[in-house]
Amino acid sequence: MTAASLPRHEVDLMVLGTGLAGMAATAFALKRGLSVAVAGTPGESLFASGLLDLLAVHPTAQCRVWDDPFAAVAALAAAEPDHPYAKVSRPRIEAAFADFVEFLGGIGLDYHGHDGVNAMVLTPVGTVKRTYRVPAGMWAADHGLRHTPAALLVDFEGLKGYSAAQAAQTARAVWPGLRHVRLPFPGGLAIPYPEPMALDMQSPAVRQALAVSLAPRLRGVEMVGFPAILGISRTREVLADMRGLLGLPVFELPTMPPAVTGLRLKAAFEECLPQLGAMTFFGKLALMARADGKGFVFTVGGAEPEARISARGAVLATGRFFGRGLVPHRKGIREALFDLPVVQPASRSAWHGQSMFDPAGHGVNRAGLATDVRFRPFGANGKPAFETLYAVGSILAGHDWTSQKCGAGLALVTAHAAVEDFAASI
Ligand SMILES: Cc1cc2nc3c(=O)[nH]c(=O)nc-3n(C[C@H](O)[C@H](O)[C@H](O)COP(=O)(O)OP(=O)(O)OC[C@H]3O[C@@H](n4cnc5c(N)ncnc54)[C@H](O)[C@@H]3O)c2cc1C
C-alpha cells in the first residue's frame, strides 16, 4: 500500500502505547468525550501483578516502607524535585486513581483499597507488599495480614514457580496461622500453567471438583489462598462462586511473571476499549510521526504501514527500554519516535552501580524525558518540544518505579494530568 492510498483517520488525541500509561490515557480521554486512537503492543502490563502501587518505598537506599502513600509522596517530592510526582497535587492523584478504578470496574475488573493508606498483599514468596489499589481477588489477603486468621494456602502438583509451602513458611512471622496444601489440579491439564488453569477455572465443573477435593482440608480454616488462577475474563463470577462453594473468604497471591493478572488487564482493555469508541491498533506501532500545523500525523502499522492518523494532540506512553520508548545506543540513550532529548547519566560507565541489587538503584533507571509541569516533553532548547505533545508513564525522567514501588501510580497520575490538560486546551 502506498502512503497516498493508506486509510486516513482524524482524531482529537493519538495515544502511543498500550501499556498501563497508554491504556489509562485512552480511558481518561474517552471519559472526557475526546475521539482517540491508540496503538501499541502489550508492553510491561503483560508481566504486571495487577496491583496499582502509588508509592511504598522512599528513600530507596534505606528501603523505608510507608503505610501512608501520600505522606511518602510529599517526602519524595521534597527530596527529589525532578520526580514526576513533584509535579502533581494530592487531589490529582486521588482523581486519577478514582477515575481508573471506576473505569476498571466498568469493564469487569473490581479493585479495592483503603482511603489514604496502603493495603497489604502476600507475595508468592511469602513477603508482604504495600500497594494502593488491589484487584478484588487479592483483597481478602489485606484482612488476613491485619487479623491473621487460620488460613490455608493451596498450590497444585506440577505448577512451576509457585510454592505455597515456601510462602507459608516465609510469612509465618507475620501470619502465624498459615498452613499449606498441595493438590492435583482438577482440570486434567497435562502441565498446569497459570493461564490454562485460569481458563479452566471459568468452568463451574472444575470449581466444583476443586471445592470437593479441598473440603476435607478445611477443618478450622477461616480463609483460603490460591495462586492467581481464578479466571481471566470472568474473575468476578469465579471468585464469588469459589467463596460460595467453600463457604469462606478466598484470596489470590500474584504469581511470577508473565502472570494471569497482567493477562486480565490486557484482555479487558482489548475487548472494551473499541466498544467504548476508541480506534484501536493493538499489536501495531507508530512507524512515523511528524508535526503538522497545530497537530501531528502518524503512520501506524506492523511490518507495513496500515493507516495514517491526524491528531490534534498526542500522548507519548511508549515506556522505557522494555516498551522501546527509549533505545540504548553506544553513545547514549535515544527517544525512539520524536528523537527528543533524554535525561541520562553523563556516560555509559555511569549507567550501573557496582552491585546489581543496590537499593539506591542505578543511574540508567532514572533516564527519560524531562517535561514542564503539564507533562509536555522538552526539546533541545529546554522548552516544550510541541504545544500538544505529552509524555506519561515510565518514559519520564527522574523516577525509579521498580525500586520505589510506584509503577502504576506514575502511569495513571501522569496520564490523568496530561489528558485533562489537553482536553482543557482544545
Ligand atoms: C514484572 C512487572 C511487575 C510489575 N508489577 C507492578 C506492581 O506490582 N505494581 C505496579 O504499580 N506496577 C507494576 N508494574 C509496572 C506497571 O505495570 C507498568 O508496566 C509500568 O508502570 C510501565 O508502564 P508504561 O505504560 O509506562 O510502559 P510500558 O508498559 O513499557 O508500555 C510501553 C508501550 O509503548 C508501546 N510503544 C513503544 N513504541 C511505540 C510506537 N512507536 N508506537 C506505538 N506504541 C509504542 C509499546 O508497544 C507498549 O505498548 C510491573 C511491571 C512489570 C514489568
The ligand as a Gaussian input file, in Angstrom:
#p B3LYP/6-31G(d) Opt

LIG

0 1
 C        7.129000      -7.770000      36.054000
 C        6.396000      -6.496000      36.343000
 C        5.681000      -6.381000      37.512000
 C        5.024000      -5.191000      37.798000
 N        4.341000      -5.103000      38.961000
 C        3.776000      -3.941000      39.294000
 C        3.127000      -3.813000      40.551000
 O        3.073000      -4.746000      41.350000
 N        2.564000      -2.624000      40.846000
 C        2.637000      -1.543000      39.990000
 O        2.122000      -0.485000      40.323000
 N        3.251000      -1.637000      38.801000
 C        3.820000      -2.800000      38.435000
 N        4.451000      -2.910000      37.229000
 C        4.612000      -1.689000      36.381000
 C        3.423000      -1.219000      35.578000
 O        2.576000      -2.278000      35.258000
 C        3.810000      -0.554000      34.255000
 O        4.259000      -1.567000      33.416000
 C        4.898000       0.432000      34.275000
 O        4.477000       1.479000      35.095000
 C        5.251000       0.970000      32.862000
 O        4.115000       1.295000      32.108000
 P        4.147000       2.159000      30.767000
 O        2.781000       2.103000      30.194000
 O        4.753000       3.487000      31.037000
 O        5.198000       1.424000      29.789000
 P        5.148000       0.001000      29.064000
 O        4.292000      -0.959000      29.785000
 O        6.554000      -0.360000      28.788000
 O        4.404000       0.295000      27.680000
 C        5.014000       0.932000      26.598000
 C        4.089000       0.853000      25.405000
 O        4.561000       1.689000      24.364000
 C        4.420000       0.997000      23.141000
 N        5.248000       1.611000      22.104000
 C        6.599000       1.704000      22.015000
 N        6.938000       2.308000      20.863000
 C        5.781000       2.615000      20.225000
 C        5.468000       3.239000      18.988000
 N        6.407000       3.662000      18.143000
 N        4.166000       3.376000      18.645000
 C        3.167000       2.952000      19.475000
 N        3.416000       2.344000      20.657000
 C        4.705000       2.180000      21.018000
 C        4.761000      -0.427000      23.500000
 O        4.343000      -1.308000      22.471000
 C        3.945000      -0.536000      24.791000
 O        2.589000      -0.742000      24.484000
 C        5.078000      -4.096000      36.896000
 C        5.777000      -4.223000      35.693000
 C        6.437000      -5.403000      35.424000
 C        7.212000      -5.498000      34.152000

